[in-house]
Amino acid sequence: MKKLLTLAVAGVFLAFGFAATADAQIKKPGFQKKAPKMPKTAYAEGSAGGGSVAGKVSYSGKVPDPKPFTISKNPEVCGIEGSGKATSGGQQYSTEGQRVFHFTYAPGGVAQHAVVFIEGIETGKPWGDFGAKMDIRAEDCAFLEYQNLVRDGTTVFETVNLDSVLHNPHTFYFAGKARKTFFNVAVNPKGEKGDKTGFTFAGKMAMKKGKARVFKLECDQHDFMHSWGWNASNPYAQIVAADGTYTLDGVPDGTYNVCVWHPETGIWCDEVAVAGATTHDFTICNKMKKGCS
């Protein structure tokens, strides 16, 4: 019988490369040294506004070199030439016994895997199916998708193993320097337990609300398998398209902090006045690794 891995996301929190705390607020535009906490008052569904914010997220400055991982376990599966290329075209690939992983992937100056979100909207368009489910598949020894959106307290997390080797998905956040685990389970290889399409594992997680915005997924069997998730405070959030563009619609007119987050560059925010169709572009850099020009 299939098992389902169900994760009710409720305020996940992760220090993503810098000292993010639960008490942070967005006080001024630019690079944010601390992550914004979840609002004390839950978002209220109402009517969609007539405004929108659309634009493009570009990357400027030095892009950190990719990190090579030696494929010491299951090289017959994970070390196949070209393995892992399914993740955003070329973010990761296997060659000569290594998995090469671009944690900051910005081909042509486009910031891949960035999340654009608006803070401070207390009521607006309905959630709809936003963040209803977060599907992760282990395929070619890679977690797909690399970037994900979740809705506080409601997202159902499901992971399926399509490889012929065992994977051990481990989801966690950081409390200071300590990792706080949500789940850490072995997921059987494809074809086991009578499941021909991949074995799916299940379980519910309860997390402390109000503490956080980001979590990470790794595989304890293969240290080159990574995935991230952003916990949205309202339905005005989107992962950028392959060309770096985004559109947030149904926005009530007003002035808001419109922000972009990437696990390697942190959070950048601009104050944007929304009145009807509004255009706003971002240019971010890796300030945490001194990659800004």
GIVEN-V879304 format. One record per pair of residues at least 4 apart in sequence whose C-alpha atoms are under 8 Angstrom apart, sorted by the first residue. I is the first residue (numbers start at 0). J is the second residue. Records with the same first field share a line. If there is no record, write none. Layout:
I->J + J
This chain:
0->192 + 193 + 194
1->192 + 194 + 198 + 199 + 200
2->198 + 199 + 200 + 201
3->157 + 158 + 199 + 200 + 201 + 202
4->155 + 156 + 157 + 158 + 199 + 200 + 201 + 202 + 203
5->155 + 156 + 157 + 201 + 202 + 203 + 204
6->154 + 155 + 156 + 157 + 202 + 203 + 204 + 205
7->151 + 152 + 153 + 154 + 155 + 156 + 203 + 204 + 205 + 206
8->149 + 150 + 151 + 152 + 153 + 154 + 155 + 204 + 205 + 206 + 230
9->150 + 151 + 152 + 153 + 205 + 206 + 207 + 208 + 209
10->37 + 151 + 152 + 206 + 207 + 208 + 209 + 210 + 211 + 212 + 230
11->172 + 206 + 207 + 208 + 209 + 210 + 211 + 212 + 213 + 214 + 230
12->21 + 172 + 173 + 210 + 211 + 212 + 213 + 214
13->19 + 171 + 172 + 173 + 174 + 211 + 212 + 213 + 214 + 215
14->18 + 19 + 20 + 172 + 173 + 174 + 175 + 213
15->19 + 213 + 262 + 263 + 265
16->262 + 263 + 264 + 265 + 287
17->32 + 33 + 265 + 287
18->32 + 33 + 175
19->23 + 32 + 33 + 34
20->33 + 34 + 35 + 36
21->34 + 35 + 36 + 37 + 209 + 210 + 211
22->35 + 36
23->33 + 34 + 35 + 36
24->33 + 34 + 35 + 36
25->31 + 35 + 256 + 268
27->268
28->256 + 267 + 268 + 269 + 270
29->267 + 268 + 269
30->265 + 266 + 267 + 268
31->265 + 266 + 267 + 268
32->265 + 266
34->211 + 212 + 266
35->211 + 212
36->209 + 210 + 211 + 212
37->209 + 210 + 211 + 212 + 232
38->209 + 232
39->209
40->121
41->121 + 232
42->120 + 121 + 122 + 232 + 233
43->121 + 122 + 123
44->122 + 123 + 124 + 125 + 126
45->122 + 123 + 124 + 125
46->122 + 123 + 124 + 125
47->123 + 124 + 125 + 249 + 250 + 251
48->123 + 124 + 248 + 249 + 250 + 251 + 252
49->248 + 249 + 250 + 251 + 252 + 275
50->248 + 249 + 250 + 251 + 252 + 273 + 274 + 275 + 276 + 277
51->246 + 247 + 248 + 249 + 250 + 273 + 274 + 275 + 276 + 277
52->246 + 247 + 248 + 250 + 273 + 276 + 277 + 278 + 279
53->244 + 245 + 246 + 247 + 276 + 277 + 278 + 279 + 280
54->244 + 245 + 246 + 278 + 279 + 280 + 281
55->239 + 242 + 243 + 244 + 245 + 279 + 280 + 281
56->109 + 110 + 113 + 239 + 243 + 244 + 280 + 281 + 282 + 283
57->108 + 109 + 110 + 243 + 280 + 281 + 282 + 283
58->105 + 108 + 109 + 110 + 282 + 283 + 284
59->108 + 282 + 283 + 284 + 291 + 292
60->284 + 285 + 290 + 291 + 292
61->284 + 285 + 290 + 291 + 292
62->103 + 104 + 105 + 285 + 290
63->103 + 288 + 290
64->101
65->99 + 100 + 101 + 102 + 103
66->99 + 100 + 101 + 102
67->97 + 98 + 99 + 100
68->97 + 98 + 99 + 100 + 222 + 223
69->96 + 97 + 98
70->74 + 77 + 78 + 96 + 97 + 98 + 221
71->96
72->77 + 220 + 221
73->77 + 78 + 164
74->78 + 79 + 96
75->79
76->139 + 140 + 162 + 163 + 164
77->82 + 93 + 139 + 140
78->82 + 93 + 94 + 95 + 96 + 97 + 98
79->93 + 94
80->92 + 93 + 94 + 95
81->92 + 93 + 94
82->92 + 93 + 139 + 140
83->91 + 92 + 93 + 138 + 139 + 140 + 141
84->88 + 89 + 90 + 91 + 92
85->89
86->90 + 91 + 141 + 143 + 144 + 145
87->241
90->100 + 101 + 102 + 104
91->98 + 99 + 100 + 101
92->98 + 99 + 100
93->97 + 98 + 99
94->98 + 99
98->223
100->223
102->263
103->110 + 111 + 263
104->110 + 111 + 112
105->109 + 110 + 111
106->110 + 111
109->241 + 242 + 243
110->243 + 283
111->239 + 240 + 241 + 242 + 243
112->145 + 146 + 238 + 239 + 261
113->146 + 238 + 239 + 243 + 259 + 260 + 261
114->229 + 236 + 237 + 238 + 239 + 259 + 260 + 261
115->236 + 237 + 238 + 239 + 245 + 257 + 258 + 259 + 260
116->231 + 235 + 236 + 237 + 257 + 258 + 259
117->233 + 235 + 236 + 255 + 256 + 257 + 258
118->232 + 233 + 255 + 256 + 257 + 258
119->255 + 256
120->233 + 255
121->233
123->249 + 250 + 251
124->234 + 249 + 250
125->234
126->233 + 234
129->149 + 150 + 234
130->148 + 149 + 150 + 153 + 154
131->149 + 150 + 153 + 154 + 155
132->149 + 154 + 155 + 156 + 157
133->147 + 148 + 149 + 154 + 155 + 156 + 157
134->144 + 156 + 157 + 158
135->142 + 143 + 144 + 156 + 157 + 158 + 159
136->142 + 143 + 144 + 158 + 159 + 160 + 161
137->141 + 142 + 143 + 158 + 159 + 160 + 161 + 162 + 166
138->142 + 143 + 160 + 161 + 162
139->161 + 162
140->162 + 221 + 224
141->223 + 224 + 225
142->224 + 225 + 226
143->226
144->226
145->225 + 226 + 227
146->226 + 227 + 228 + 229 + 238
147->226 + 227 + 228 + 229 + 238
148->228 + 229 + 230 + 231 + 236 + 237 + 238
149->154 + 228 + 229 + 230 + 231
150->154 + 230 + 231 + 232 + 233
151->230 + 231 + 232
152->208
157->199 + 200 + 201
158->199 + 200
159->186 + 197 + 198 + 199 + 200
160->165 + 166 + 186 + 187 + 188 + 189 + 197 + 198 + 199
161->188 + 189 + 196 + 197 + 198
162->188 + 189 + 197
163->188 + 189 + 190
164->187 + 188 + 189
165->185 + 186 + 187 + 188 + 220
166->185 + 186 + 187 + 188 + 218 + 219 + 220 + 221
167->183 + 184 + 185 + 186 + 217 + 218 + 219 + 220
168->182 + 183 + 184 + 185 + 186 + 216 + 217 + 218 + 219
169->180 + 181 + 182 + 183 + 184 + 216 + 217 + 218 + 219
170->180 + 181 + 182 + 183 + 214 + 215 + 216 + 217
171->178 + 179 + 180 + 181 + 182 + 214 + 215 + 216
172->178 + 179 + 180 + 181 + 213 + 214 + 215
173->177 + 178 + 179
174->178 + 179
181->204 + 206
182->204
186->198 + 199 + 200
187->191 + 192 + 198
188->197 + 198
189->194 + 195 + 196 + 197 + 198
190->194 + 195 + 196 + 197 + 198
191->195 + 197 + 198
192->198
194->198
211->230
212->229 + 230 + 231
213->227 + 228 + 229 + 230
214->227 + 228 + 229
215->225 + 226 + 227 + 228
216->225 + 226 + 227
217->222 + 223 + 224 + 225 + 226
218->222 + 223 + 224 + 225
227->262
231->235 + 236
235->247 + 248 + 250
236->247
237->245 + 246 + 247
238->245
239->243 + 244 + 245
240->244 + 245
250->273
251->273
252->272 + 273 + 274 + 275
253->272 + 273 + 274
254->270 + 271 + 272 + 273
255->270 + 271 + 272 + 273
256->268 + 269 + 270 + 271
257->268 + 269 + 270 + 271
258->266 + 267 + 268 + 269
259->266 + 267 + 268 + 281
260->264 + 265 + 266 + 267
261->265 + 266
263->285 + 287
264->283 + 284 + 285 + 286 + 287
265->285 + 287
267->283
271->279
273->277
284->290 + 291
285->289 + 290 + 291
286->290 + 291
